[in-house]
Amino acid sequence: MKKTKKKKFPYITFTLLFLGSIIWIYPYFWLLFSSFKPTSEIYTRFWPTKFTLEHYKFIFLMSDKLQRPFFRALLNSIFISVTITFSVIVSSAFFGYILSKIRFKGRKGVFNFILFQMLFPGFMFIVPLFVLIKTLGLLNTYSAIILPSIISAWGSFMFAQTFKSIPNDYIEAAKIDGANTFWIVTRVMFPLARSTASIVGLFTFIGAWDNFMWPLIVMKDYNKMPLSVLLASFNHEYSSYVGPILAGSVIQTIPMVLIFLIFRKYFLQGISVSLK
């Protein structure tokens, strides 16, 4: 009897997980499916009488007439997210190396301060950040969105923890060959921490791509808005255009899905490393 229960238990678990995954993925499937339906059938039919690209054509061809340049917003999101991700990976790698391999007075205090900063939610710093950005005259510029995010305490902590596990022999060998700190970080340490770089980059890109509150506060120019903010403003003023809103939401999810599929190997390695 005990063996029979043990054999049944995995099947029950897998069945429950499969049902849960269907419930979890159904909204995304409905979003993708509905973006190809005619407007009159989005809420009335599960299987449409025909599939259409009219909503996507509206986004890329007709939205400029409504002063909502979706294609420009898509390019803005790509530029902002890629810039932030690259900056975070580079700065985190160097800060992680300094905190893990270079001994200086107050190193533990700096490391503890980074951990302490991670305890506070980001919205606590919105008001002082807004005052600073306004004082610098950066409102309605790309810099207002990018500059507050180019350094990540979490990314620095992840790289520092990874670099601690790398033997110092690699660094000593590189120094014997005449390598400087920049060369050691970029050519020696960084390749050994590719899984950490991938997970930091992936989460940073997703956070920058989906960031809504901060760009909404500092950006009022439709030509410089990221896609997430432009979709929200379009939905607020033109809520009757359901199909284009769904199509824009699908477009917004595509880069995240592609990046995860490309870097999923390193992502899973980074998860396993962080759990050890």
C-alpha positions as CSV (number, residue, x, y, z in Angstrom):
1,M,0.0,0.0,0.0
2,K,2.8,2.4,0.8
3,K,4.5,1.8,-2.6
4,T,1.2,2.4,-4.3
5,K,0.8,5.8,-2.5
6,K,4.3,6.8,-3.4
7,K,3.7,6.0,-7.1
8,K,0.5,8.0,-7.1
9,F,1.9,11.0,-5.3
10,P,4.1,12.3,-8.2
11,Y,1.3,11.9,-10.7
12,I,-1.1,13.9,-8.5
13,T,1.6,16.6,-8.0
14,F,2.3,16.8,-11.7
15,T,-1.4,17.0,-12.5
16,L,-1.9,19.9,-10.0
17,L,1.2,21.7,-11.4
18,F,-0.1,21.3,-15.0
19,L,-3.5,22.6,-14.1
20,G,-1.9,25.5,-12.2
21,S,0.3,26.3,-15.2
22,I,-2.7,26.4,-17.5
23,I,-4.5,28.9,-15.2
24,W,-1.3,31.0,-15.0
25,I,-0.7,31.1,-18.7
26,Y,-4.4,31.5,-19.8
27,P,-4.4,35.4,-19.5
28,Y,-1.4,35.7,-21.7
29,F,-2.8,33.3,-24.2
30,W,-6.1,35.2,-24.3
31,L,-4.1,38.5,-24.7
32,L,-2.2,37.1,-27.7
33,F,-5.3,35.4,-29.2
34,S,-7.5,38.5,-28.8
35,S,-5.0,40.8,-30.5
36,F,-5.8,39.0,-33.8
37,K,-9.6,39.1,-33.4
38,P,-11.9,41.6,-35.0
39,T,-12.9,44.3,-32.5
40,S,-16.5,43.0,-32.4
41,E,-15.5,39.5,-31.5
42,I,-12.9,40.2,-28.7
43,Y,-15.4,39.6,-25.9
44,T,-18.1,37.7,-27.8
45,R,-16.4,34.7,-29.4
46,F,-13.7,32.4,-28.2
47,W,-12.7,31.3,-31.7
48,P,-13.1,34.3,-34.2
49,T,-14.6,34.0,-37.6
50,K,-11.3,35.3,-39.0
51,F,-7.9,36.5,-37.9
52,T,-6.8,40.0,-38.6
53,L,-3.8,42.3,-38.3
54,E,-5.8,45.5,-38.2
55,H,-4.9,46.2,-34.6
56,Y,-1.2,45.9,-35.3
57,K,-1.6,48.0,-38.5
58,F,-3.3,50.7,-36.4
59,I,-0.5,50.8,-33.9
60,F,2.3,51.3,-36.5
61,L,0.4,53.3,-39.2
62,M,-2.5,55.2,-37.6
63,S,-1.4,55.9,-34.0
64,D,0.5,59.1,-35.0
65,K,-2.7,60.7,-36.0
66,L,-3.8,60.4,-32.4
67,Q,-0.5,61.8,-31.2
68,R,0.6,58.4,-29.8
69,P,3.7,57.2,-31.7
70,F,3.8,53.6,-30.7
71,F,6.7,52.7,-32.9
72,R,8.7,55.6,-31.5
73,A,7.7,54.5,-28.0
74,L,8.9,50.9,-28.7
75,L,12.3,52.2,-29.8
76,N,12.4,54.4,-26.7
77,S,11.8,51.4,-24.5
78,I,14.5,49.4,-26.3
79,F,17.0,52.3,-26.0
80,I,16.2,53.0,-22.3
81,S,16.2,49.3,-21.2
82,V,19.4,48.3,-23.1
83,T,21.3,51.4,-21.8
84,I,20.2,50.7,-18.2
85,T,21.0,47.0,-18.4
86,F,24.4,47.6,-19.9
87,S,25.2,50.2,-17.3
88,V,24.1,48.0,-14.4
89,I,26.1,45.0,-15.5
90,V,29.3,47.0,-16.0
91,S,29.0,49.0,-12.8
92,S,27.9,46.0,-10.8
93,A,30.9,43.9,-12.1
94,F,33.4,46.6,-11.0
95,F,31.7,47.3,-7.7
96,G,31.5,43.6,-7.0
97,Y,35.2,43.2,-7.8
98,I,36.1,46.1,-5.5
99,L,34.0,44.7,-2.6
100,S,35.1,41.1,-2.9
101,K,38.8,41.3,-4.0
102,I,40.3,44.7,-3.0
103,R,41.0,45.2,0.6
104,F,40.5,48.8,1.9
105,K,39.5,50.5,5.1
106,G,35.7,50.5,5.5
107,R,35.0,47.7,3.0
108,K,32.7,45.8,5.4
109,G,30.9,49.1,6.1
110,V,30.3,49.7,2.5
111,F,29.1,46.2,1.9
112,N,26.7,46.4,4.9
113,F,25.4,49.7,3.6
114,I,24.6,48.1,0.3
115,L,22.7,45.3,2.1
116,F,21.0,47.9,4.3
117,Q,19.9,49.8,1.2
118,M,18.3,46.7,-0.3
119,L,15.9,46.6,2.6
120,F,14.0,49.8,1.6
121,P,11.4,49.8,-1.2
122,G,12.2,51.9,-4.2
123,F,9.1,54.2,-3.9
124,M,10.6,55.7,-0.7
125,F,13.2,57.5,-2.9
126,I,10.8,58.8,-5.6
127,V,10.3,62.3,-4.0
128,P,14.0,63.2,-3.4
129,L,14.9,61.7,-6.8
130,F,12.2,63.9,-8.5
131,V,13.4,67.0,-6.7
132,L,17.0,66.2,-7.8
133,I,16.0,65.6,-11.4
134,K,13.9,68.8,-11.5
135,T,16.7,70.8,-10.0
136,L,19.1,69.5,-12.6
137,G,16.7,70.4,-15.3
138,L,16.4,66.9,-16.6
139,L,12.6,66.5,-16.7
140,N,11.2,65.2,-20.0
141,T,14.6,63.8,-21.0
142,Y,16.0,60.3,-21.4
143,S,18.5,61.0,-18.7
144,A,15.7,61.5,-16.1
145,I,14.7,57.8,-16.6
146,I,18.2,56.3,-17.1
147,L,20.4,58.0,-14.6
148,P,18.7,56.9,-11.4
149,S,19.0,53.2,-12.5
150,I,22.5,52.9,-13.8
151,I,23.8,51.5,-10.5
152,S,22.2,48.6,-8.7
153,A,22.9,47.6,-5.1
154,W,21.4,44.1,-5.8
155,G,23.6,43.7,-8.9
156,S,26.7,44.7,-7.0
157,F,25.9,42.2,-4.2
158,M,25.3,39.4,-6.7
159,F,28.7,40.0,-8.5
160,A,30.5,40.4,-5.1
161,Q,29.1,37.0,-3.9
162,T,30.1,35.3,-7.2
163,F,33.6,36.9,-7.3
164,K,34.2,35.7,-3.7
165,S,34.0,32.1,-4.9
166,I,36.6,32.6,-7.6
167,P,40.2,31.8,-6.4
168,N,42.7,34.6,-6.2
169,D,45.1,32.6,-8.2
170,Y,43.4,33.8,-11.4
171,I,44.0,37.4,-10.4
172,E,47.6,36.8,-9.4
173,A,48.4,35.1,-12.7
174,A,46.8,38.0,-14.6
175,K,48.9,40.5,-12.6
176,I,52.1,38.6,-13.4
177,D,51.2,39.0,-17.1
178,G,50.9,42.7,-16.6
179,A,47.1,43.0,-16.5
180,N,45.5,46.1,-14.9
181,T,42.3,46.1,-12.9
182,F,40.1,46.9,-15.9
183,W,41.6,44.0,-17.9
184,I,41.2,41.6,-14.9
185,V,37.5,42.5,-14.4
186,T,36.6,42.4,-18.1
187,R,38.8,39.5,-19.3
188,V,39.2,37.3,-16.3
189,M,36.5,37.7,-13.7
190,F,33.5,38.6,-15.9
191,P,33.7,35.5,-18.2
192,L,33.8,33.4,-15.0
193,A,30.6,35.1,-13.8
194,R,28.5,34.8,-17.0
195,S,25.6,33.1,-15.2
196,T,25.5,36.0,-12.7
197,A,25.7,38.6,-15.4
198,S,22.9,36.9,-17.3
199,I,20.5,36.8,-14.3
200,V,21.4,40.4,-13.3
201,G,21.0,41.6,-16.9
202,L,17.7,39.7,-17.3
203,F,16.1,41.0,-14.2
204,T,17.4,44.5,-14.8
205,F,16.1,44.5,-18.4
206,I,12.7,43.3,-17.3
207,G,12.5,45.9,-14.5
208,A,13.5,48.7,-16.8
209,W,11.2,47.5,-19.6
210,D,8.2,47.2,-17.3
211,N,9.0,50.4,-15.2
212,F,5.9,52.5,-15.2
213,M,5.7,54.8,-12.1
214,W,9.0,56.7,-12.5
215,P,8.8,57.3,-16.3
216,L,5.2,58.5,-15.8
217,I,6.4,61.1,-13.2
218,V,9.3,62.5,-15.1
219,M,8.2,62.1,-18.7
220,K,5.3,64.1,-20.3
221,D,6.7,64.2,-23.9
222,Y,4.9,61.5,-26.0
223,N,7.8,61.3,-28.4
224,K,10.1,60.2,-25.5
225,M,7.8,58.0,-23.5
226,P,8.5,54.3,-23.1
227,L,5.9,51.9,-24.4
228,S,4.5,51.1,-21.0
229,V,3.6,54.7,-20.2
230,L,2.3,55.4,-23.7
231,L,0.0,52.4,-23.6
232,A,-1.4,53.6,-20.3
233,S,-2.0,57.1,-21.6
234,F,-3.6,55.7,-24.7
235,N,-5.9,53.4,-22.7
236,H,-6.9,56.4,-20.5
237,E,-7.9,58.6,-23.4
238,Y,-8.9,56.1,-26.0
239,S,-10.2,53.2,-24.0
240,S,-12.7,52.2,-26.8
241,Y,-9.7,51.1,-28.9
242,V,-9.4,47.7,-27.2
243,G,-7.8,45.9,-30.1
244,P,-4.8,48.2,-30.4
245,I,-4.3,48.2,-26.7
246,L,-4.1,44.4,-26.7
247,A,-1.8,44.4,-29.7
248,G,0.5,47.0,-28.0
249,S,0.5,44.8,-24.8
250,V,1.6,41.8,-26.9
251,I,4.4,43.8,-28.5
252,Q,5.6,44.9,-25.1
253,T,5.9,41.3,-23.9
254,I,7.9,40.0,-26.9
255,P,11.4,41.3,-26.0
256,M,11.1,39.8,-22.5
257,V,10.1,36.4,-23.9
258,L,12.9,36.4,-26.4
259,I,15.6,37.5,-23.9
260,F,14.5,34.7,-21.5
261,L,14.5,32.1,-24.3
262,I,18.0,33.2,-25.4
263,F,19.5,33.4,-21.9
264,R,17.5,30.7,-20.1
265,K,20.6,28.5,-19.7
266,Y,22.5,31.1,-17.9
267,F,19.4,32.2,-16.0
268,L,18.9,28.7,-14.6
269,Q,22.6,28.5,-13.7
270,G,22.4,31.8,-11.9
271,I,19.3,30.6,-9.9
272,S,21.2,27.5,-8.9
273,V,24.3,29.4,-7.9
274,S,22.3,32.0,-5.8
275,L,20.5,29.2,-3.9
276,K,23.8,27.5,-2.8
